[in-house]
């Protein structure tokens, strides 16, 4: 087995739609938190709008970007979560 790879599971173990939705939601929350942390560390400049409405809009836009990124599975976090859950189910059945 390669370092960093997930253990191979029997073909009978498949993720349920509920698992996929939950993993996608977790990935979306993680990406959103990461974007909020990055946004809080960036400095304002003379062109940035620094009022509550623009901050709220930016927060909503970041949340939407996080949702889109999790739907496209571009980071692969949701797949890692599903693989972990499935491996835990497989180990509990043994």
C-alpha positions in Angstrom: 0.0 0.0 0.0 1.3 3.5 -0.9 1.8 6.1 1.8 -1.2 8.4 2.0 -3.5 6.1 0.0 -6.7 4.7 1.5 -6.9 1.0 2.1 -8.7 -1.0 -0.6 -12.3 -1.9 0.3 -14.4 -4.7 -1.0 -16.6 -3.7 -4.0 -19.8 -4.3 -2.0 -19.2 -1.2 0.2 -20.7 1.8 -1.5 -21.4 5.3 -0.1 -25.0 6.2 0.4 -26.4 9.5 -1.0 -26.7 10.7 2.6 -23.0 10.0 3.2 -22.1 11.9 0.0 -24.3 14.9 1.0 -22.9 15.0 4.5 -19.3 14.8 3.2 -20.0 17.6 0.7 -21.5 19.7 3.5 -18.4 19.2 5.7 -16.1 20.1 2.8 -18.2 23.2 2.0 -18.0 24.3 5.7 -14.2 23.7 5.7 -13.6 25.7 2.5 -15.9 28.5 3.8 -13.9 28.7 7.1 -10.7 28.6 5.2 -11.8 31.5 3.0 -13.0 33.5 6.0 -9.6 33.0 7.7 -7.8 34.1 4.5 -10.1 37.1 4.1 -9.6 38.2 7.7 -5.8 38.2 7.2 -5.9 40.3 4.1 -5.3 44.0 4.5 -7.7 46.6 3.3 -6.5 49.1 0.6 -7.8 52.4 -0.6 -10.1 50.7 -3.2 -11.8 48.3 -0.8 -15.3 49.1 0.5 -15.1 48.8 4.3 -18.7 48.8 5.4 -21.1 46.2 6.9 -23.0 45.7 3.6 -20.0 44.9 1.6 -18.6 42.6 4.3 -21.9 40.7 4.4 -22.0 40.4 0.6 -18.4 39.2 0.5 -19.2 36.6 3.2 -22.2 35.4 1.2 -20.1 35.3 -2.0 -17.4 33.3 -0.2 -20.0 30.8 1.1 -21.3 30.4 -2.4 -17.7 29.8 -3.8 -17.2 27.2 -1.0 -20.5 25.5 -2.0 -19.5 25.4 -5.7 -16.0 24.1 -4.9 -17.4 21.3 -2.8 -19.9 20.3 -5.5 -17.2 20.1 -8.1 -15.1 17.9 -5.8 -12.0 19.8 -6.8 -10.2 19.5 -3.5 -11.2 15.9 -2.8 -11.9 16.4 0.8 -15.4 14.9 0.6 -14.0 11.8 -1.0 -11.4 11.4 1.7 -14.2 11.7 4.3 -16.3 9.1 2.6 -13.3 6.7 2.3 -12.7 7.1 6.0 -16.3 6.5 6.9 -16.5 3.4 4.7 -13.2 2.0 6.1 -14.6 2.5 9.6 -17.8 0.6 8.6 -15.8 -2.2 7.1 -13.6 -2.5 10.2 -16.6 -2.6 12.5 -18.1 -5.4 10.5 -14.9 -7.5 10.8 
